[in-house]
Amino acid sequence: MALAKEKKKKIIADFRKEKRDTGSVELQVALLTEDINGLAEHFKVHAKDHHSRYGLIKMVGKRKRLLNYLQSEDPERYKNLITRLDLRK
């Protein structure tokens, strides 16, 4: 499921690093997290939607790869991001 334009703009405004930032790791992870949370709600109603579940698994894998990259490159940014998004520990 795609995010609504207003919701996506709000996330971009909250997580961008500079005015023209549209693709930083933090921003990509924040957008993926919002999509994942939306799909989790979707599955509470539509438990047998296996096609969407496949997309969810792909999104979770992509988010994990981005977080692993960020952790190896800049652990401080990683810690700040998982705290802001309320992920993990």
VEXPADO-546117 format. One record per residue (C-alpha): residue number from 1; y, z, x. Coordinates in Angstrom, 2 decimals, always signed. Layout:
N
+-----+---------+---------+---------+
|   n |       Y |       Z |       X |
+-----+---------+---------+---------+
| NUM |       Y |       Z |       X |
...
+-----+---------+---------+---------+
END
This chain:
89
+-----+---------+---------+---------+
|   n |       Y |       Z |       X |
+-----+---------+---------+---------+
|   1 |   +0.00 |   +0.00 |   +0.00 |
|   2 |   +3.38 |   -0.90 |   +1.32 |
|   3 |   +6.19 |   +1.61 |   +1.45 |
|   4 |   +9.18 |   +1.27 |   -0.82 |
|   5 |  +12.26 |   -0.12 |   +0.92 |
|   6 |  +14.32 |   +3.03 |   +0.43 |
|   7 |  +11.55 |   +5.29 |   +1.71 |
|   8 |  +10.99 |   +3.07 |   +4.74 |
|   9 |  +14.72 |   +3.02 |   +5.54 |
|  10 |  +14.83 |   +6.81 |   +5.34 |
|  11 |  +11.89 |   +7.15 |   +7.75 |
|  12 |  +13.47 |   +4.67 |  +10.15 |
|  13 |  +16.75 |   +6.58 |  +10.03 |
|  14 |  +14.97 |   +9.88 |  +10.72 |
|  15 |  +12.78 |   +8.72 |  +13.62 |
|  16 |  +14.71 |   +5.99 |  +15.43 |
|  17 |  +15.94 |   +6.66 |  +18.92 |
|  18 |  +19.02 |   +4.43 |  +18.77 |
|  19 |  +20.85 |   +2.33 |  +16.19 |
|  20 |  +18.79 |   -0.85 |  +16.64 |
|  21 |  +15.42 |   +0.85 |  +17.17 |
|  22 |  +12.74 |   -0.58 |  +14.90 |
|  23 |   +9.58 |   -0.36 |  +16.97 |
|  24 |   +9.43 |   +2.75 |  +19.14 |
|  25 |   +6.13 |   +4.59 |  +19.27 |
|  26 |   +7.55 |   +7.54 |  +17.32 |
|  27 |   +8.76 |   +5.26 |  +14.56 |
|  28 |   +5.48 |   +3.36 |  +14.34 |
|  29 |   +3.51 |   +6.61 |  +14.13 |
|  30 |   +5.85 |   +7.99 |  +11.45 |
|  31 |   +5.47 |   +4.86 |   +9.31 |
|  32 |   +1.68 |   +4.85 |   +9.74 |
|  33 |   +1.53 |   +8.53 |   +8.83 |
|  34 |   +3.46 |   +7.90 |   +5.61 |
|  35 |   +1.10 |   +5.04 |   +4.72 |
|  36 |   -1.95 |   +7.18 |   +5.50 |
|  37 |   -0.68 |  +10.04 |   +3.34 |
|  38 |   -0.03 |   +7.63 |   +0.48 |
|  39 |   -3.54 |   +6.22 |   +0.71 |
|  40 |   -5.02 |   +9.72 |   +0.78 |
|  41 |   -3.39 |  +10.33 |   -2.61 |
|  42 |   -4.68 |   +6.97 |   -3.81 |
|  43 |   -8.26 |   +7.94 |   -2.96 |
|  44 |   -8.05 |  +11.11 |   -5.05 |
|  45 |   -7.88 |   +8.84 |   -8.10 |
|  46 |   -9.82 |   +5.80 |   -6.85 |
|  47 |  -12.74 |   +7.24 |   -4.91 |
|  48 |  -14.75 |   +4.00 |   -4.85 |
|  49 |  -12.01 |   +1.76 |   -3.46 |
|  50 |  -13.88 |   +0.84 |   -0.28 |
|  51 |  -11.68 |   -2.10 |   +0.63 |
|  52 |   -8.61 |   +0.13 |   +0.90 |
|  53 |  -10.67 |   +2.73 |   +2.75 |
|  54 |  -11.36 |   +0.13 |   +5.45 |
|  55 |   -7.59 |   -0.40 |   +5.80 |
|  56 |   -7.09 |   +3.36 |   +6.00 |
|  57 |   -9.62 |   +3.63 |   +8.82 |
|  58 |   -7.82 |   +0.86 |  +10.72 |
|  59 |   -4.45 |   +2.62 |  +10.26 |
|  60 |   -5.85 |   +5.95 |  +11.45 |
|  61 |   -7.28 |   +4.25 |  +14.54 |
|  62 |   -4.00 |   +2.55 |  +15.34 |
|  63 |   -2.09 |   +5.81 |  +14.94 |
|  64 |   -4.58 |   +7.55 |  +17.22 |
|  65 |   -4.17 |   +4.88 |  +19.91 |
|  66 |   -0.36 |   +5.13 |  +19.70 |
|  67 |   -0.50 |   +8.93 |  +19.95 |
|  68 |   -2.86 |   +8.76 |  +22.94 |
|  69 |   -0.47 |   +6.34 |  +24.64 |
|  70 |   +2.51 |   +8.58 |  +23.95 |
|  71 |   +0.66 |  +11.66 |  +25.19 |
|  72 |   -0.20 |   +9.97 |  +28.47 |
|  73 |   +3.29 |   +8.53 |  +29.00 |
|  74 |   +5.51 |  +11.42 |  +27.85 |
|  75 |   +3.80 |  +14.66 |  +26.75 |
|  76 |   +7.09 |  +16.24 |  +25.63 |
|  77 |   +7.87 |  +13.41 |  +23.19 |
|  78 |   +4.27 |  +13.63 |  +21.96 |
|  79 |   +4.56 |  +17.36 |  +21.24 |
|  80 |   +7.87 |  +16.88 |  +19.45 |
|  81 |   +6.44 |  +14.09 |  +17.31 |
|  82 |   +3.29 |  +15.88 |  +16.19 |
|  83 |   +5.42 |  +18.93 |  +15.35 |
|  84 |   +7.86 |  +16.86 |  +13.27 |
|  85 |   +5.07 |  +15.06 |  +11.43 |
|  86 |   +2.94 |  +18.19 |  +11.08 |
|  87 |   -0.08 |  +16.56 |  +12.73 |
|  88 |   -2.80 |  +18.37 |  +14.63 |
|  89 |   -2.47 |  +21.79 |  +16.22 |
+-----+---------+---------+---------+
END
